Amino acid sequence: MNTRFVKSPDEVWRLQQAYAAPAFLDMRTLAVTFESDPGVIAGLLPPPLLPAADPRVTVSISEIARSNCVGPFNAAAVNVACRFEGREGVYCLSMPMSTDTAVIFGRELYAEPKKLAEIELDQRPGGRVRGRVTRRGITVIEIRAQFEDGFREANAERESGNYYFKFLPSADGLGFAHAPELIEVTHRSTIRRSVRGTGTLTFRESCHDPLIDIPVLSITGVTLSEGDLYTTARVAATVDPAAFMPYAFAKIDDLTVWAETPASVTV
């Protein structure tokens, strides 16, 4: 007897098409870019990623009306400018999502640092827009923006390299099941309309999402845009497990809040 737990060849083919070419459509994105402390930014980047010429960080909050893989959802991202093999790109430090489907898809496929969150993007009279990301009762990210002008037609296409680290903890809890991989995800965006404005960015203290550790020295850009996003990926490199280990816990909540230290551990 066939069950829905076991897919037919046609179903497998359709599912793999979504994994191979995810599409996120009718997006509305509020983004803030700021300059940060070069030393802090360099310390956030796992090897083999290197700092970019400018210590630049972009925080975005988006509404995605449609997708070919996980339905509609809200999303946020904190992207740190970096370089890999001479190419400019971004390392994603945090990527909250509003649905468990969006979390599971991106974490398993690309190893994106996704966590469930309450995500709001509100447009108010007078050109005011506010975006908020709340986890465990704390609004860890808040953007308040002001746009004096209306949208302008953009019809622009952009491409960027986004980097994530794919790894699996060993079943005994010590080390990795296999060597971590650096995943390079190519984002191809079609921006239909956009507008520039001014605004503020606030990070709030949370042991689970310590974004407040990133200094916001100078905001250099605030934008509101509408468009679509298409992604593809490849394994860019195999990563030294020992060198990556200090960075491996960045995308999970602080387990020490609940964990008790065992009397002894045999390695």
C-alpha positions in Angstrom: 0.0 0.0 0.0 1.3 3.4 -1.0 1.3 6.2 1.6 2.2 9.9 1.4 5.4 9.2 3.5 6.8 7.5 0.4 6.9 9.6 -2.8 6.4 8.4 -6.3 9.0 9.1 -9.0 7.0 12.0 -10.4 6.6 13.5 -6.9 10.3 13.2 -6.2 11.1 15.0 -9.5 8.7 17.9 -8.6 10.2 18.2 -5.2 13.7 18.2 -6.4 12.9 21.0 -8.9 11.9 23.2 -5.9 15.1 22.3 -4.1 17.2 23.0 -7.2 15.7 26.4 -8.0 13.8 28.1 -5.2 11.8 31.2 -6.2 10.5 33.8 -3.8 8.0 36.1 -5.4 6.3 39.5 -4.8 8.7 40.4 -2.0 8.6 43.7 -0.1 11.8 44.4 1.7 12.9 47.1 4.2 16.7 47.2 4.4 19.3 49.2 6.5 23.0 49.1 5.7 25.5 50.4 8.3 29.2 50.6 8.9 30.5 48.6 11.9 33.8 48.1 13.8 36.4 46.4 11.5 37.7 44.2 14.4 34.3 43.0 15.4 33.4 42.1 11.8 36.7 40.3 11.2 36.0 38.2 14.3 32.6 37.2 13.1 33.8 35.6 9.9 34.6 31.9 10.0 37.6 30.9 7.9 38.1 30.7 4.9 35.9 33.9 4.7 37.8 37.2 4.8 36.6 40.7 5.6 35.5 42.9 2.8 37.1 46.3 2.1 34.4 48.0 4.2 33.0 46.6 7.5 29.5 46.7 6.1 26.4 45.0 7.5 22.9 44.9 6.0 19.8 44.1 8.0 16.6 43.4 6.1 13.0 42.5 6.9 10.8 41.1 4.2 7.3 40.0 3.4 7.2 37.2 0.8 3.8 36.8 -0.8 4.5 33.7 -2.8 7.1 31.0 -3.3 7.5 27.7 -5.3 8.7 25.8 -2.2 7.4 27.0 1.2 4.4 29.2 0.6 4.1 32.8 1.9 6.2 33.9 4.9 8.0 36.8 6.5 11.8 36.8 6.8 14.7 38.8 8.1 18.5 38.6 7.6 21.7 40.1 9.0 24.4 39.9 6.3 28.0 40.8 6.9 30.1 41.8 3.9 33.0 39.4 3.2 35.3 38.0 0.5 36.0 34.5 -0.7 38.7 33.7 -3.2 38.8 37.3 -4.3 35.0 37.7 -4.7 32.8 40.0 -2.7 29.8 38.5 -1.0 28.0 38.3 2.3 28.1 36.0 5.3 24.6 35.5 6.8 24.9 35.7 10.6 21.1 35.5 11.4 18.0 34.7 9.4 14.7 34.6 11.4 11.6 33.2 9.6 7.9 33.4 10.5 7.0 29.8 9.6 8.5 26.4 10.4 8.3 25.3 6.8 10.6 28.2 5.8 13.0 27.4 8.6 13.3 23.7 7.8 13.7 24.2 4.0 16.5 26.7 4.2 18.4 25.1 7.2 18.4 21.7 5.6 19.1 22.8 2.0 21.6 25.7 2.3 22.4 25.5 6.1 20.9 29.0 6.5 21.0 30.2 10.2 17.2 30.2 10.4 15.1 30.4 13.6 11.4 30.9 14.2 10.4 34.4 15.1 7.5 36.9 15.0 8.2 39.2 12.1 6.3 42.4 11.2 6.6 44.9 8.4 4.1 47.7 8.7 3.6 50.6 6.3 2.0 53.6 8.0 0.7 57.0 6.7 3.2 59.7 5.9 5.8 57.4 4.4 6.6 55.7 7.7 7.6 52.0 7.7 8.5 49.9 10.7 9.9 46.4 10.8 10.3 44.2 13.9 11.7 40.8 14.7 10.7 39.3 18.0 12.0 36.1 19.6 11.3 34.7 23.0 9.4 37.9 23.9 12.3 40.2 23.0 12.2 42.5 19.9 15.8 41.8 18.9 15.6 43.9 15.7 13.6 47.0 15.1 13.9 49.3 12.0 12.0 52.6 11.8 12.2 54.3 8.5 10.9 57.4 6.8 10.4 57.8 3.0 9.5 61.2 1.7 9.2 60.1 -1.9 7.1 57.4 -3.5 8.4 54.3 -5.2 10.4 54.7 -8.4 10.4 52.1 -11.2 13.7 50.2 -11.0 13.6 47.2 -13.3 17.0 46.3 -12.0 18.7 42.9 -11.8 21.3 42.1 -9.1 23.4 39.1 -8.3 25.2 38.4 -5.1 27.1 35.5 -3.4 25.8 34.5 0.0 27.8 32.2 2.3 26.7 29.6 4.8 28.3 26.7 6.6 26.7 23.3 6.3 27.5 20.8 9.1 26.0 18.0 11.1 26.9 17.5 14.8 28.3 14.0 15.6 25.7 11.7 17.2 27.8 11.5 20.3 27.7 15.3 20.7 31.4 15.7 20.2 32.6 17.3 17.0 31.1 16.8 13.6 29.7 13.8 11.7 31.8 14.9 8.7 33.9 17.9 7.6 31.8 21.1 7.4 31.1 22.6 3.9 31.1 26.2 2.8 27.9 26.7 0.7 27.8 29.5 -1.8 24.3 30.5 -2.7 23.8 32.8 -5.6 21.0 35.3 -5.2 19.5 36.7 -8.4 17.1 39.5 -7.6 14.8 41.4 -9.9 13.9 44.8 -8.3 10.8 46.3 -9.8 10.3 49.3 -7.6 12.4 50.9 -4.9 12.8 54.1 -2.8 15.5 55.5 -0.5 14.9 57.1 2.8 16.2 57.6 6.3 15.8 55.6 9.5 17.1 54.0 12.6 18.1 50.5 13.6 17.9 49.0 17.1 19.3 45.8 18.4 18.2 44.6 21.8 19.9 42.3 24.3 19.2 38.6 24.0 21.4 35.7 25.0 19.9 33.7 22.2 20.3 36.4 19.5 23.3 38.6 20.6 23.1 40.9 17.6 23.6 43.8 20.0 27.3 42.8 20.0 27.6 44.3 16.5 28.3 48.0 16.8 26.2 50.2 14.6 28.6 53.1 13.9 27.0 54.9 10.9 23.9 54.1 8.9 24.8 54.5 5.2 21.5 53.4 3.5 17.8 52.8 4.0 15.7 51.3 1.2 12.2 49.9 0.6 11.9 47.7 -2.5 9.6 45.3 -4.3 10.7 42.4 -6.4 11.5 38.7 -6.8 14.4 36.5 -5.7 15.8 33.3 -7.3 18.5 31.2 -5.7 20.9 28.4 -6.7 23.8 26.9 -4.8 27.1 25.0 -4.9 29.6 23.5 -2.4 32.4 26.1 -2.5 34.9 24.4 -0.1 35.4 21.9 2.6 36.2 23.5 5.9 38.7 22.5 8.6 36.5 21.2 11.5 38.8 22.5 14.3 39.0 26.0 12.8 35.2 26.1 12.4 34.2 24.7 15.8 34.1 28.1 17.6 31.6 29.4 15.1 29.4 26.3 14.9 26.9 27.4 17.7 26.0 30.8 16.2 22.8 29.6 14.6 21.3 27.9 17.7 19.9 29.3 20.9 22.1 29.4 24.0 21.7 25.8 25.2 23.6 26.6 28.4 20.5 28.4 29.7 18.9 24.9 30.1 21.9 22.5 30.1 23.4 21.1 33.2 27.2 20.3 33.2 27.7 16.5 33.4 29.9 15.2 36.2 32.4 13.9 33.6 32.7 13.4 29.9 34.9 10.7 28.4 36.4 11.7 25.1 
